[in-house]
Amino acid sequence: MSAAPRTPPRFVPTLTEVVPDPGVVPPRPPAGPAPALEPSVTAPLVPAADPVLEELLVHRIIQRVDVILEERLREAIATVIQEQTRSIVPRLREEVESVVRQAVCEAVAEELPVERRHP
């Protein structure tokens, strides 16, 4: 037998801090010197002695990032617009139908008295 589905409580407590288990000892960090970072991470891309080359490199990187961002933003915006358009179409159809129906009713109402006057 299945019981009726339970509704969750209105207010659910939230864990705000981690309480260590008294029976568990936290692991120690490994002894010895810290591992050295790769030279590519710590060394600058361009020697500081040539600021013109550094400026050129920064400019080229910014151009590439700009192109990539523009493409991705264009795709994201197009996706959002398509989704919004799909959700708006039914409401637009209803509104257009209502406006057309009202316009036809008004036009017919205006024409009927004219035909009665001019047989």
N, C-alpha and C positions, 0 to 999 in steps of 0.2 A: 504494500500500500504506500502510496506517496502522500506525504503531508502537503498541506497548502504551502505555497512558496512564502518564505520568510521575507519580510521587508527589512532592509538594513536600518540600523539605528540612525536617528536624525543627526546626532553629533558623534563622530568617530574620533577617539583620541589620537593624537599625532605624536610620534616619537621625536623628542627634541634633543636627546643626548644619548650617547652610547655608554652603557653601564658595563664595566669590565666584569668578567666572570672571575670570582676570587680563586677558583681552582686552576685557572689557566695563566701561565706565565707568558708575557709578551715576548716575541722573538727579539734577539739582539741584532743590531746591525753588524755586518761583517767587519772584522778587524782589518786594518791596513789602510793604505792611502786610497783616496777616492779615485775612480777610474778617470783617466784623462779624456777630455773631449777630443773629437776628431779635429785635425787642423782646419778643415773647411768650416767648422762651426765657430771656432774661436778667432781665426784669422780674417781680416777684412777681405772683401772680394777684390778690391783694387788697392794697391799700395797708396798710402796717404800722401806720398811724394808727388803724385800726379793728379791734382784736383780737376783738371780739364777732362781727363779720361774718366774719372769718377763721376763727374757731372753728366758726361755723355752716356755712361752706363745707366745711371739713375733715370735719365730721360727715356732711354730705350725701354727699360723695364716698365716705367709708368705707361708708355704707349702700349706695350703688350697687355698689361693688366687692364687698361682702358678698353681695348678691343674685346678681351675675354668677358669683362663685366658687361659691356654693351650687348654682346650676343646672348649671354645668360639672362640678363634683365629683359631683353626683347622676348625671349622664349617664355620666361615666367609671366610676363605681362600678357602675352598672347593666350597662354593657358587660362589665366584668371578671367580674361575677357570672354573667352569661349564658354567657360563654366557659368559666368554671370548671364551671358546671352541665353544659354539653354534654360536657365531658371526664370528668365524674364519672358520668354516667348509665350507661354500659356496666358500670362496676365495681359500681355500686349494684344493677343488675339481676342480675348474677352473685351478689352477696352475698345479695340477697333470695331468689333461686332456691335457693341453698344452704341458707339458714335454713329456708325453707318445706319443702324436701325432707327435711331432717333432722327437723323437727317432725312431718311426716306419717309418716315411718318410725318415730319413737318412739311416736306415737299408735297406729299399726297394731300395733307390737310389744306394746304394753300391752293392746290389745283382744283379740289372738289368744288368749292364755292364758285370758282371762275367758270367751270363747265356748266354749272346750273344756271348761271346768268346768261351764258351764250350757248343756247341749244343748237 
